[in-house]
Amino acid sequence: MSQINAPIILAVDTPQLQTAIDWVKATEGVVRVYKLGLEFYLSFGLDGVKAIRDHTQSDIFLDLKLHDIPHTVSGAAKAISTVKPKYVTVHASGAHAMIEAAVEALPETLVTAVTILTSLSEADVAAVGFKSNALESAARLAELAVNAGARAIVCSPLEIQAVRQSVGESTQIITPGVRPAGGTSADDQVRTLTPRQAIDHGANLVVIGRPITNAWVDGASAMRERAIAIAREII
C-alpha cells in the first residue's frame, strides 16, 4: 500500500467505534495524525482512544477543547495523560493560568491552543465580545497561549501568517477549515482555503474530515484513494 505520511490530521468523527477503526486502517500511512473529538471521546472514553492506538503507529490528536478553571483543567489533563496523546486541545481564551495548568499536567504532550473557531464569521466574532476582528484576535490569543507553554496553535487558514508572526517558527500551527480544490461544500466552516494554500501560508498540519471520510460509502479502497489524492495536492 502507498505510504505517503502527508501533513494531514484526519478527523475521525463517527459515533461507531468499529467505523473509526476501519477509517484508521483505510488511511494508515497516508495521513500523519488521527483526531479524536468530543463526540468520539464522550462515546468511548479512554478505552476508545486506546482501541485506536492499537491500530496505528500514527499520532493521536485528542480534540477536547478543555476550557474551565485551572484546577479542573489540570485534573482533566491528568486523567487523559495515560493514553499519551501527541496533541490535546484547550481554548486559548481560557487564559494563561488555565493553559499553564494543562501544560504542567501533560509534560509529554503538545498542548494545543484553539484561537477562534473556524465556524465563526466576523459578525460572530464581534457578537461574542471580541474587540478586534478574527485575525487580530487569533494572533493575540496565540501569543498568550505560547507564553503560557502551549506548543501548538489551531487557527483558521486565513490567520496562519499573522499567527506565525506572533508565535515564531518553533510553534506548530494546525488549521482546520481547509477544503480540497474543486470541492463544492464548506460544510460548517466559514473561513477556508485549500490544503495546499494552508501549507504554503505556513501551517504545519491541516485537519481534514468529511472530504476524505465521505468516500467510505464506496468502501475502504475508495476512502484510501481519496486520502491519497488529497495528500498529493499537498506534498
N, C-alpha and C positions, 0 to 999 in steps of 0.2 A: 504494500500500500504506500501511497505517496506520503512522504514526511516533509512537511513544509515549516511547521512551527512559526506561523505568521504572528505578528503582534496583535492578535485578536483575543479578546475576552469573550467567550460565548456565554450569553445569558441563558441559564438553564431554568427557564420559567415554566414550570409544569407542576400540577398537583399530584402527579403519578410518579412514584419513585422508580419503578421499572422503566418508564419512559425516559426519565432523567439519565439512568444508567445506559440505556440504549443510545441516547444522544451522545453521551461521552464516548462510547465505543465507536460510534459512527464517525466522530470527528477527531479522535485521538491522533496526535502527530501533525494535525493541520493547524489547530488553534493552540495558543500558548497557555491560556488560563481558563478555568471554568468558574463562572459567577453563580453563586447560590444566594438567592434573595430572600426577602422576608416571607413570601408565600411558601417557599421550599422549607425554610427553617421552622416556621410555625407548624407545618405539616409533619415534618420528620425529625426535627431536632438534631442533636449531636450525632445520633445513630445514623441519620440520613447523610450527614456530611461524611461520616466515616465510610459509609457504603460507597459514596462517590470516590473517595480517596482510594478505596480498594481496587478501583477500575481505571486509575490513571496515574501516570507519573507527572502530570502537569500540575501547576499551582492552583490553589483554591482561593477564590476571591469571595469572602463572606460579606455580603452586602446587607448589613442590618441597619445602617444609618443610626447608630446609637446617638441619643440626644436626651440627656437628663442631667440631674445634679452630679457633680464629680464622683461622689461616693457610690451612687447607683451605677454609673457607667464603669467605674473601676470593678465593681462586683460582677457586672455582666461580662466585661472583658476577661476577667479571670475565669469565668465559667466556660468560655469558649476556647480558652488557651490550650486545652487538652487535644483539640483536633489540629492544632498548629497551622492555621490558615496563613497563606502568604500575605494576604491583604484583609483588613477589616475596616469597614467604613464607619465614620462618625460624621455628624453635621458640624461643619466649621462654625456655624452660628452658635454652637454651644459654648464657645469662647475658650480662652487659654487654659483655665484650670480643668475644665472637663476634658479637653483634648490631652492635656498632660497626664491626667489620671489614666486614660486609656493607654497612652504610650508606656507609662510605668508598669501597667498590668500586663502588657503584651510586648516584652522586650525583643522577641524573635519575630514579630510580625510588623509589616509596614502599615502603621495606622494611616488610613487614607481619608482625608477630609473632603467632604462634599460641599461645594460652594453654593451655587444657585442651580436648582433642579432644571434640567433641560426642557421640562414640560411647561415652564413658566414663560409667558410673554413679558415684554417690557411693562405692559399695563398691570400684569400680575405682580411683578417685582415692586412696582410703586404701591399697589394696593395693600401688600403685606407689610409695608412700612419702611422699605429701604430708601434711604435718602438719595442714593446715586443710582444710575442705570445698572443693568445687569453686568456689563463689562467691568465697570469700576468697582462694583460691589464684590464680584467674584475675585478680582485681583487683591482687594483688601482682605477678604476672608482667607484667601490662600496664604498671604503673607503672615497673618495672625496664626494660622494653623501650623505653618512650618516653624515659626518661632516657638510654638508650644511643643514641638517634637514630631509632628506629622512628617512622614517621608514620601507621601504621595498625595496628589490632589485630583479630585474629579471636577471637571468643568465642561461647559459647552464647547464645541469646537470653535465657535466664534470668539471665545475668550482665551484660547490657548496662548497666543502671543503675549497678551497682557499679563497673564498669569506667569508665564515663563520669565518675563522681565521682573516680576515681583519675587519669585522664589529661587531663581538661579537654575543652573544646569543639573545639579545633583538630585533634585526632587523629581520623581516620576509624575508625569501628567497623563491622566486616564480620561478619555472622553467617550461618553455615550452620545446619543443624538447624531449618529452618523448613519447615512443611508447609501447603499451601493449605487454607482452610476446606473442610470436607467430605471431606478425604482420608481414606483408610482404612488407609494404611500409613505407618509412620515409617521403613521400610527399616532402615538400621543406625544411625539417630540415636536418642539416648535423651532428651536434654533439648531439647524442641521448643516452638515457638509458631507461630502463623500469620505469614505475611509482614507483614500489616498490623499485628499486635501488635508484631512486632520493630521496625518503623519507628516506631511510637508510643512504644516504650520508649527510642528514641534511636539506633537503628542508622542508618548512612548507606547501607549496601548489604546486600542479602540474597543468599545463594547458593542457587540452586535448580537441580536437575538432573533427576532422573527424573520428577517431576511434569509437566515440560514435554517432555523428550526421549522419554518412553514413548509420546507421541502420534505419533511418527514412523512407527510401524507403519501408521498410516492415511494417511500422506503428508505432504508439506511444508505444505499448506494447513491440515491438522488440527493440525500442530505449531504453526504460527503462531497459529492461533486459540486454542490452549491457552495460549500465552505471553501473548496479548493479554488473555485472561480473567483470568489471574493478575495481570498488570500492573494491570488495572482494580481489583483488590482493594486495591491499594496506593496508587495515585495519586488 
